[in-house]
Amino acid sequence: MDRGVSSSRFFAFVVIMVAVGAEAMSQKSALPSLGIRKPTDSSYGISCTYYVSPSGSDRNAGTFAAPWKTVQKAFETASAAQTVCLRGGTYLQYVGASAGFNQVERHSGAPGKTILFTNYSGEIAVIQGSTEIYGSYVAFKGTPNDTPNCSATHPCGLVFEGSSGYVLNAVSIMNSAGAGHVTFDHVEIRGGNYHAGLYQEGCDNAITGSYVHDNGVQNRNEDNGIYWSKTPSDCKNGGLIANNLVEHNFSKGIQLYAGASASTPAYVTVCGNISVNNGAQGAVIWGDNNTFIGNVLYNNNEIAGAAAGAQAGLYSGRSNLVDHNLTWSASDSGGKRSGWYIKNGCCLKNNKIADPLFMDPGHNNWESKPSSPASQYVTHSCDSCK
C-alpha cells in the first residue's frame, strides 16, 4: 500500500512504535513469505508441530502425512510453544449456529511459549463456523505478512468465516478473567452475523494487519467489524487494534464500548487503521485512557445516519487521546458527515477533514495516491503512540 512518502513504512512504523501494545506485539514473530515449504524445512521461520487438512481425519496422528481434519482437534491437543499448520482448503461448519461455536479454544500457552495457528505457506485455509477463544497466549497468524494489511487485493492465507445464521460473532475472545495475550495477525475475518466480526473482552489482546469486512446482517447499533468491549479493572494494556482494513460492515467499523461505560474499555490503542464504507460510524469511542491516533475514516455512516451522519464519535472519557486522524465523506465534503460527533469526553485535537485520495474506491482499492494527505498529515503522528 503505497501511501505518499511510503504507506508501507507508515503502517510498519505505527506498529513498531506503539509502546502501549508492546506486550501484545511481542507475540508477533516473523512469519514466512509466500512459498511452498517442505514439512521438514524450518527455513521460513516456522516448524510445524501438527498439521490439519480438510481431507484428514481426527483419528490420525496429526502429522504431515496423516493430518487431523478439524480445527477443534488442534485446539484440544496443541499446548504451549507448539505450532499448528493448516493445509489449504475449506474447513466446513459442522455445528449448527443455534448450537454454539464451531470451534472453541480453552487451552493456553505461556509467556514466551505461545500456541501458534497458521496457514501452511502458499496455501489458503478458510475456517468456517464461528470461533471462540478462552485461552491465553494464543496466536493466529496468516502468511504472507509482508504487506501492511490483508485486503481484497492482498489476500492472506488464514480466513475466519462466521457461522451461517443470525446467532454468533465470527470470532470472540473471551478471556477477561485470564492473562489475555491473544493475537490475530494478518488474517481475514468475515461473515460474522451477530455483534461483530471480532468481539473481545480481556487484556493484552491484539488484532493487527487484518482484513475485517462484511460482518453483520441486522442491527445498525451492534453488528460491527471490530467490537472491543470491557477490559479488567487492573488492566493497563487494554489491547492493540492496528493497521487493519475494516470495510463494509453492517454497523460500525471499530467500536470501543462496554454498556455505555465511561471507564471501560480502557488503555486500548487504535492506530493506523483504515475504516471505510461501514453502515454506521467508522469508529466509536467509549471508555477512558484510550488512544485513537493516525486512522483514516472514509465514507462511513451513509446508510445509518447515526450521530448526525459523522464519520466517528467520541462519547465518554476524561483522558482519551484522539489525535491526527483523517476523516472524509464524499457525499458531504464540507459538512458534518465528514467530521466527528462529540457527545462527551476528551480529547480531540489535530484531526483533519480531507480526502485521503485512495487509488480506486469504486473498486475497493484502498491504496493511496502519492499526493494523499495521509502522508503529509497522518504519518508523522505516530510518534504520539510511544
Summary of the structure (lengths in Angstrom):
residues: 386
radius of gyration: 19.6
end to end distance: 23.4
largest distance: 62.3
contacts: 1572
relative contact order: 0.12
helix: 13%
strand: 30%
